Amino acid sequence: MSQTKQDPRTKHLDRVLALAADKVGADELPLIEAFIRLYYQGIADEDLLERRPQDLFGAAHAHWRFAQDRKPGQPVIRLYNPSTQRHGWKSTHTVCEIVNDDMPFLVDSITMAFAKHEIGIHLTVHPIIAVTRAKDCHIRKMASAGGNDKSKVELESFLHIEVDRQTDAQLLEQIEADIVTALDDVRSAVSDWSAMRAKAEEIAAGLQADKLPLPAGEVEEGKQFLHWLSANHFTFLGYREYDLTREDDEDVLRIIEGSGLGILRDTGPEKVSKSFLVL
């Protein structure tokens, strides 16, 4: 009887799973095995095959352990330089691990945080996993994000990003702070998206009722444009209302407190638009 020949990817992943069976306790092994399969499901063959099984296991296992105490709604982030002695695996790159509620724009936003510091990205592993957590926040069940499990689960985004190696501790702290800011902005924009879209529709309706010093055709064009934007043709990131006033012989836009949405939700100490003053 002839045996079915395994493809190189499956054989390589089987070596990773064999390491898991050797290093993880029997009670935790089924979850770890499921996690490893989901973790590397979307990685390209060349990226998978060029890495040693012990490094693939170490990276996934490290991310798994790091994810165990995440509270819903709160991202966990760390940047480190893995070494065999300290972490059980090694890489020539600095590694960024993130676990966050799944939402749009995550990868682009984090990529921009590294681009800001002119740091190159070598690998991105980004599984989106349907996770069920216990009361202690530990993961108790997992499935593919596109699975058929209709029980109450949350989609969580696991991001493993390998970048140019960095050894400056202060720089790593700054990058982490930039990522935290980026994730906060994404959460604010996604949470308030419906409210911002509704505002666009509200303004469009107001144009019909208000008496504006413009030709009727221009008013209608503006109204239709706002309707077009709100019909999923525009990504709303922030919204804020201002009063145009004159102070100290200057025109200023004074922020209307409590009007902000998305990334403009929090006004902080500022009371007027600084960008308008510059303009």
Secondary structure as UniProt FT lines:
FT   HELIX           8..23
FT   TURN            26..28
FT   HELIX           29..39
FT   TURN            40..42
FT   HELIX           45..49
FT   HELIX           53..67
FT   TURN            68..69
FT   TURN            72..73
FT   STRAND          76..80
FT   HELIX           84..87
FT   STRAND          94..101
FT   TURN            104..105
FT   HELIX           106..116
FT   TURN            117..118
FT   STRAND          121..125
FT   STRAND          128..133
FT   TURN            135..136
FT   STRAND          139..144
FT   TURN            145..146
FT   STRAND          154..163
FT   HELIX           169..191
FT   HELIX           193..209
FT   HELIX           216..228
FT   HELIX           229..233
FT   STRAND          238..239
FT   STRAND          242..247
FT   TURN            248..249
FT   STRAND          250..255
FT   TURN            257..258
FT   STRAND          261..262
FT   TURN            263..264
FT   TURN            268..269
FT   HELIX           274..278
//
